[in-house]
Each structure stands twice: as structure tokens, then as C-alpha cells.
Amino acid sequence: MTTSMRIMTENPLNAETPAARLRSWITPNAFFFNRNQGQIPDTPVDLEVWRLTIDGEVNQPLTLDMDRIQHLPKAIVANTLECSGNSRSLLEKKASGNPWTIGGVGNAVWGGVWLGDLLNDAGLTDRAAHVAFEGMDTPLGKARIKFVRSIPIEKAMSSTLLAYEMNGEPLPLKHGYPLRALALGWTGANCVKWLKRISVMQSPFNGFFMDQVYRVFQKGQKPATGETVTAIGLKSIITRPLAGERLDKGSLVVLGAAYAGEGHVAQVEVSVDDGATWHAAEFIGPDEPFAWRQWQYVWHANQAGELTIKSRATDDQGRQQPAAARWNFLGYGNNGIHEHAVTVTVEG
């Protein structure tokens, strides 16, 4: 069984978590997926010189050092973070981008301060409508395009954390030390690392990673006309058994996780006959806002042969995970039941 990270690109570093490391409610820092557009800083920034600036449509621009930030009221929250392109390679029709399977996701307990508190201290003008984040990472490629993303002011004020801790430890360098934005329940594309500047704006940031990359669009469509990638969709994944495993007959435990971004997973069902019949799974572990729910199903496998296992999640509003993913050119948001099915062989 593979328990090491699956590296797709070295520079920038893009690596996914093996399924075996997704079987716990908390994903260890060392095995949390890596997704980068630019070069990770070679060394941690010196906190004696690092500063966070907040400017733009505010009444009083702020410049804060880490000591001041850490003396502000602290928040500790669980949040499941997912790469926008997670599960892209499971789509039947090929989509452009890194070939993520299910490992572009992880759940951590984050410590930091609420962005809304800082914006209240700065005082928003009547024109404040969006918040843009800029990090310290070095752009790659000939164009040297800086990774800058913005989110609506409502999300910034209500549920966005500026995190300096991850699973009880200082934020690791590759995950954004000393500070990263976390738009809770939204994809990693909205959660800029190595923060140095936050700008309050009248309109969304106009730039390559806002207008050309993180948009849901079809082949031939202008990317900027597509829907902006924001919240994580309702989804369940199977983490045991793995596709292609050969299993002995008897009682077998099927494990998985389900998450819904800003929503709440209320039920998970499992089918061991390719969707012909469904059975309720049991939730195990904590149930926290913005965090996934781990689940299990005890399967009495009495029939030998090749079988397909599926899982499906339902949220507390009655919405169900779709049977098949909605394809788009960059393969974003794959949460289809069919695409996440696992085929195994039960031996007699």
C-alpha cells in the first residue's frame, strides 16, 4: 500500500495525499496535499522584518507584525481544504491540469485570527466589496505572473481565517508560513499562502488567476465568462478498499469521508452492487462546521467476483451528491458518484 506523497510536479510542487492518509479525521501536516502556482520560499521569512499590510478601501490602513497578530483574539477551527482540480483524472473525458485522484484534499485544525476582526479595525469604506490576497511566493514561467486572488467582502467578513497554526504547530513553510488566508469551505484556490498584503477593493481583482484559470468553462468558451471557482461541492470518497484490491469473503469495513464545503453532510449511503441498492453508512469521529465527516460501512461480502462499490452523500438541505460530474475544460469540482466508485475483486 502506498503511504508516500504522489508528486505530480516538482517545481512548482504539486503532490497528493495517499488514500491511506485520508482515513483519519485530521490529516497530518507532513501528508497534507501540496498545490502551488509559484515557487515555495527557500527559507522561512524573518518575523522581525515580516509585516502584513491591509490597505485599499479602508478608513485606516494597517501594518501588523506577527506579535501583534498573535495577541489578538484567537480562533481555532477545523476546515477541510480541497484543490479545485481534485479528482480531475477520474473524469471519463480528459480535462487539462494536474492528474489528481482523490488525494487533493485534507482536514486540519487551524489556529489564527478572523479576517473580519482586522477589517473592522481598519474600517471599511462604503465602496468595499471584495478583498484581494497577495503572497510572498516567487512567480514561475516566463510571464512571472503573481498569484493574487480575491473573494467577496461578505465571505471575508463572515468566515475567513488568517491562519498561523496548523494542527497545533506553527504553519509549515510549504503550507504558507507565517500566515495564510482560509476562506472556510472554499477551495484552496481562494486560500492564498505566505500572506503579505490584503487589499480591499471595489470590484474583484482583475488578473490571470482570477479571470483565466479558476473559472468553470467549456472548450471554446472564453474563460472570463465562466463561473468563478469558490465553494467546495457536496462529495464523498472511498478510502478503503482501494480500487483493484483483492479481498477475501467475510465482513469487510468500507471507509470513507464526506464533505460539503459551507454545507453540512447529513447522510452517507453505500452501494456494493454498482448502485442497484443503497445502505446507510455510520459516521465516526467529530462533526464540525466546514470539516469532513469520516464514515464506515460493514459489508458482509458473501459473493465472490468483481464488484463495484459506490458512496453518496446527502446534506441537511436534502441535496444529494450528483450521480455524474459536470465536465468542464479544466476539470474543476468533480464530485460525481460514478467517478468515485471503486471496483474490487472478492475471492472465494
N, C-alpha and C positions, 0 to 999 in steps of 0.2 A: 504494500500500500504506500502510495506517495504521500510524504508528510513535509516535503520541502516546497518552497515557493516555486511557481511556474513562471519563469521570466520570459516575457514576450519581446521586450526591447531593453537594451542596457542603457542607452542614452538618447532620450530620457528614460528613466527607469519605470517600466510598467510590468508588474508582476502580480499574479493572482494567488489567493489562498487555496491550499488543497482542501478538498471536501472534508477530510478527517478533522481539520482545524475549525470547521464550521459547526461542529456538533455540541459546542458549549455556548452558553448564553453570552459570555464575554469572549471576544476574540483577542488572543494575546497580541501585545504590541508588535512583537517580532514577526508575527504571521499575518498582520493586518495588511490588506492588499495595498499595492502602490500604484498610483496613477499620477503621471506628471506630463506637463506640456513643455516645461523648461528644465534646466539643469538644477539639481538639488545643490544648495550651497555646500562647499567643501568642508567648512567648519562652522560650528555654531557661532552666531553673531555675539559680540561682546555686549553684555547687557549694560555696561557702563556707557556705551555710546548709542545703543539702540533706542529709538523713540517711535511711538505711534502718533501720527497726526490725524486729526479729524477736522476737515475743512469743507468748503463749499457753501451750501445753503443752510448755514448755521449762524446764530447770533454771536457766538463766542467760540472761535476755533480753539481746539485743544491740542496740546502736546503732552503726552504721558510717557513716563518710563515704567518699567516693569514693577518697580517697588510700589509706585502709586497704584497701578492696576491691581496688584495683589493685596492691597489694603482696602480695596473697595468691597462691598458685599459680594460674597461668593455664591455661585450656583453650581450644583452638581447634578448632571442629567445623563441618563442613558440615551443613546442615539444610534440607530442603525444607519450606516453610511453605505451608499451603493454607487458604483461607477455608472454613468449614464448608459454606457455600452455593454454593461454586464449581460451575459448570455447571448451576445451577438452571434457567436459561432454556432449556436444551436438552431438558428433560423434555417428553414429549409432552403430559402432563397438567400444567396450570399449577399452580405452587406459590407461596406467599406469600414475599415478600422481594425484595431487590435482584436484578436480572436478569443475574447473572454468566454469561458464556460459559465460556471455558477460562482466562481471564486472572487468576483469583483465586488464583494460585499463583506461587511463585518460590523459587529456591535461592540461598542466601548462605552465606558462610563467616563464622561468628560467633566473637567472642572474649569471654571473660568468666571467671566462676568457677562451680564446681559448687555448686549449692544444697546438696547433701548434705554438703559440707565445712562450710558455715556451720551447718547444723543439728546436725552432730556437735559443733561448737564450743559451740553453745548447750546441747546435751544434751537429748535427747527424754525426756519422761516416759513411763510405761507406757501412758498414755491417748492418746498421739499417734497419730492415724490419718489425718488429712487436713491439707492446707496450703492456706490461702487467700491470694490476692494482691489487693492494693488499689493502684490507681494515683492519679496526681495530676490526671487529666483531669476537666474540668467536666461533670457530667451535663446532658443536654438533655431537653426535654419538660417538661410541667407537673409531673410527679411527681418530677423530679430524682433518678432512681434511679441510685445509684452502680454502676459496673461492677465487680463483685467475682466472682471465680471461684475454685474450689478444686479440687485434684487429690488423689488418694490418696497417702499417705505413701510407698508403695513407688515410685511414679513420681518423686516429689520427690527421693528418696534415690538412685535409680539412674541417671536420665538427664534431669535438668532443669538447664539452664544459666541463670545470670543474666548476660545479655549486655550489654556496654558498647561493643562494636565490631561493625561490620557491613561485611564486605568490606574489611577493613583500615583503616577510618575510624571515628572516634567515631560511636556510634549516632546517626543523623539524628533530628532532633526529631520528625518525623512517624512515625518508627518506634520511638519510645519513650525518647528521651534523657531522663535519662542511663543508665537501666537498665531492661531488660525481662526477663520470665520467658520461657523457651523450654522447654516440655515436648517434647523432641525426638521427632519422628514423630507428634505430635498436632496437631490443627487449631489455627488461630490463636485460636479462642475460649478456649483454655486457656493463652494466652501473653500475659498482661497487660503493658501498656506503662506507661511513666512510673512505675515502681515507687516506693512509699514505705513500704509495710508488708507484712510477711509474718507471718501468724498461724497457728500450729499448733493444730489443733482435734481434738476427739474424734469429730466427725461432719462430713459435708460441709456447706459453708456453705449456709445457708438464705436464698435471695434470688431476686429476679426473674430474673436472668440464669442462675441455676443451675436453677431449678425450672420456669420458664415459657417460656424462649426456646431454650436449647441442649439440646433434647430431641428425639428422633425419635419422633413420634407421628402418629396418623392423625386425619382430620377427625372431630370428635365425641368424641375421646379426651381425657381430662384430661392436659395436658402433663406434669405432675409424675410421671405414671405411666409415661412413655416412657423409653427408654434414653438415658442421658447421652451427649452428643457428646464423644468422646475421640480415638481414634487415626484417622489417615488410612487410607483403604482402598486396595486394590490398583487401580492405574489407569494407563492410557496415553492420551496425547493426540497428535494430529497437528498439527504447527506449520507444515508445508509439504507440499503446497499448501494454500491456503485454500479454504473452501467457495465454490463458484461460479466459481472460476478457469477460464479457458480456456487450455488447454495445447496445444503442438504435439507431434505424434508424435515418438517417439525415446526416448532414455534420459533418464529423469526421476528426480530424487532426492527421495524422500519422507523428511521429517524429523519427529522427534517426541521426546517424553520419557515416561518411565515411572517410577512411584514407588509405594512400598508402606508408607509410614509407618515403623513399627518393624520391618517385614519387609525382605526383600531381593529385588529383581527379578532373576530368573534368565534370562528369555527374553522376547522380544517378537516377535510374528508380524504380518505384514501381508497383507491381502487386497485385491486391486484388482478383485474381481468380486462385491462385496457379500456376502462370506463364503462363497462356494462353494468356494474353495481358499485355503490359507494358506501363506505363505513366511516363513522366518526372516529377521529383521532383524539388522543388525550394530550392536553397541554401540560408541559413540565417546565418548572422554573418560573422566574419573575414575569410579571406583566406590567410594563411601564410604558407611558406615552412615548412615541417616536421610536421605540425599540421593538425588535422582532420577538416573536414567541416561539420557543422551541416546542416540538411536539413529537409524539411517538404513537405507533400503532403496532399491536402484537398480531402478527399474521400467522395463522396456522396453515402452513404450506403442506398440504397433503397430496398434491398432484404434481407429478414430475412433468418437465417440459419447459419451453421458453415462455415466459410471462412478462407482461408489461405493467409496471407499477406507475400510477399517476396520483398526484395530490392536487387538491384545490382548496383555496381559502375563500372565506366569506367575511365581509366586515360587518360592523354593528349597524350599518345602514341597509343591510340586505344585499349589497352589491357583491357579485361573485367574480372571482378571477376568470378572465376570458379563456375559452377553450383553445383559441389560437392567437398568436401575437399579431399585432397590427404592424406589418412590414413598413419600413421606411429606409431611405437611402443609406443612412449611417447606422441603422440597426439599433436605435435607441429604444429603451423601455420594453424589452422583451419579457413579458410576464405570462406567456401562454402556457396553459396546462399541457398541451400536446408537446410543446418544445422541451418541457422539463420532465417528461416521462423517462423512466429508467427500465430498460429491458434486461432481465436476468434469466439464468437457467437453473431450474430446480432439479437436482439429481435424485434418482430413486434410491 
